[in-house]
Amino acid sequence: MDLGTFLIQCLNALQYGLLLFLVASGLTLIFGIMGVINLAHGSFYMIGAYMAYALAPWVTTTLGGGFFTTLLLGLVLAVLLGYVLEWLFFSYLYEREHLQQVLMTYGLILVFEELRSILVGDDVHGVSAPDWLSGTIALGSLMTYPVYRLFISAVCLLVALAMYLVLSRTRLGMAVRAGSVNREMAQSLGVNIGVLYRVVFAAGVALAVLAGMIAAPVSSVYPGMGGQVLIICFVVVVIGGIGSVRGAFVAALLVGFVDTFGKVFFQEAAGVLVYLMMAAILLWKPEGLFRQG
């Protein structure tokens, strides 16, 4: 492998890992703070991808907007969706057994898939990147790299920085951390746990939807895409440590590099390497790389 190819694979691994973090961070917030096993989280990623496919033409023709208008509208709709879902369904799951959580969230997967089939159909769709991001940059004299993939990495890094600042430097972040450690004590100190959980869930949905929207131009939009990303995101959450956003970030990058270079060097065994890494890490640290926080 020459230097140019190695650099491209490093960029691919970084972009894939950061995109995984964007989805997994929402999952680890919901799982770690609210204590809910949300199997429907991958469906939110799928919804984001289909939003990018369906909203972009409408935004262009009706609102006269562009790429960022589509993203903004999608995020607003995602927050509303998360707020309503938490109010109607998830607010009743906090004191229930995990089996009931799994059954209800699996039911939501079936509902979302059926709605997707009715509204959009079962075909595979492509989403075009905006013209100003459709070019490439030169890597050496022979190789190029898509600008849009660099844009994805930049967006994910900005979101990761924003999450760090919110969770560590704001009163909301302090309430979230307190509620994740001891919800009864936080409630006795005046934190409205019901509102806090609704905000956290809406934020988790918005993160998954954003990931789906920005990933649509590079991965296409197709039925069942949420199930594939859900499995690998649970791997990221378990490796990083349940409830730890910092752990999700490190674990997502590890998974990105192991998966990408595994496909380069060990094509036949590439699908197994990530799970072998997870098993090795859990044997070393059963609670994951980082504690909750």
ABEGO torsion letter per residue (X at the ends): XBAAAAAAAAAAAAAAAAAAAAAAAAAAAAAAAAGBBBAAAAAAAAAAAAAAAAAAAAAAAAAGBBAAAAAAAAAAAAAAAAAAAAAAAAAAAAABBAAAAAAAAAAAAAAAAAAAAAAAEABBBBBBBBAAAABBBBBEAABBBBAAAAAAAAAAAAAAAAAAAAAAABAAAAAAAAAAABAAAAAAAGBBAAAAAAAAAAAAAAAAAAAAAAAAAAAEBBBGAAAAAAAAAAAAAAAAEBGBAAAAAAAAAAAAAAAAAAAAABAAAAAAAAAAAAAAAAAABAAEABBBX
